[in-house]
Amino acid sequence: FEVIEHTAHPDQFLKHLTSFIKPGGYLILSTPNGAYCRNNLPCFSDTANKEQFETKQFKPNADGHIFLLWPSELEALAKQCNLNPVMLKTFGTPLSCGHCGIHYLHKFIPHCVLNIVDKATHIFPPFIRNFLSYGLVAVFKKEEYQITLHKSSKIVRKNVTQISKYTK
């Protein structure tokens, strides 16, 4: 939780995490939402020279956020690691987290009202919801089994359930 945004190579970090997961296992992670309206950090996929961030990662007593991943970007990185998305959900609004100087209102607004406002954002289209939500939680499932077949000098990857129809 809340680590991937501190790495200069979140793609490699995610791949390393995947190596610890059994086939059919799950990976749950959370990170600040890169699509949030107050995000001013670079997008990982738009950065050509990621090595420039290696000296900044994991510094003590520092914010240390290098990239804030967008939901679509995190999903694409996960698919490269043979992780299938089970859930990608944004959460938290400026009202509930107190961004934009709104934290002064927390004295006057009951916590249950803040929760209702947060839940109400899920009626909005994804691009608006992502723009208003500061957090991102994701659940991915590792593919059950993967077999590599050699076919006319191309490597074709198929899930075992897809291959079973060819073996009957």
Residue pairs with C-beta under 8 A, 6 or more apart in sequence:
1 29
1 30
2 30
2 31
2 32
3 13
3 29
4 10
4 13
4 14
4 29
4 31
4 69
5 31
5 32
5 65
5 66
5 67
5 68
5 69
6 57
6 58
6 64
6 65
6 66
7 13
7 57
7 58
7 66
8 50
8 51
8 53
8 54
8 56
8 57
8 66
9 50
9 54
10 44
10 67
10 69
10 77
11 44
11 77
11 80
14 77
14 78
14 81
14 83
15 80
15 81
17 27
17 29
18 27
18 81
18 82
18 83
18 142
21 27
21 142
22 142
23 142
23 143
23 144
23 145
23 146
24 141
24 142
24 144
25 141
25 142
26 86
26 139
26 140
26 141
26 142
27 78
27 83
27 138
27 139
27 140
27 141
27 142
28 137
28 138
28 139
28 140
29 137
29 138
30 135
30 136
30 137
30 138
31 68
31 69
31 74
31 135
31 136
31 138
32 39
32 65
32 68
32 134
32 135
32 136
33 39
33 68
33 70
33 71
33 90
33 130
33 133
33 134
33 135
33 136
34 41
34 43
34 67
34 68
34 69
34 70
34 71
34 73
34 136
35 70
35 71
35 90
35 127
35 130
35 131
35 133
36 68
36 130
36 131
36 132
36 133
36 134
37 94
37 131
37 132
38 94
38 99
38 100
38 134
39 68
41 65
41 66
41 67
41 68
42 67
43 67
43 70
43 73
44 50
44 67
44 69
44 73
44 77
45 73
45 76
47 53
47 67
53 66
53 67
56 64
56 66
57 64
57 66
58 64
69 77
69 136
70 130
71 88
71 90
71 126
71 130
71 136
71 138
74 88
74 136
74 138
75 85
75 88
75 138
78 84
78 85
78 138
78 140
79 85
82 142
82 143
82 146
83 140
83 141
83 142
83 143
84 140
84 141
84 142
84 143
85 138
85 139
85 140
86 139
86 140
86 141
87 137
87 138
87 139
88 136
88 137
88 138
88 139
89 136
89 137
89 138
90 129
90 130
90 133
90 135
90 136
91 118
91 133
91 134
91 135
91 136
91 137
92 118
92 133
92 134
92 135
93 117
93 118
93 121
93 132
93 133
93 134
94 100
94 102
94 132
94 134
95 102
95 105
95 109
95 114
95 117
95 118
96 114
96 115
96 117
96 118
97 134
98 106
99 134
106 114
121 128
121 129
121 132
121 133
122 129
124 132
143 159
144 159
144 160
144 161
145 159
145 160
146 157
146 158
146 159
146 160
147 157
147 158
147 160
147 163
148 155
148 156
148 157
149 155
149 156
149 157
149 158
149 163
150 156
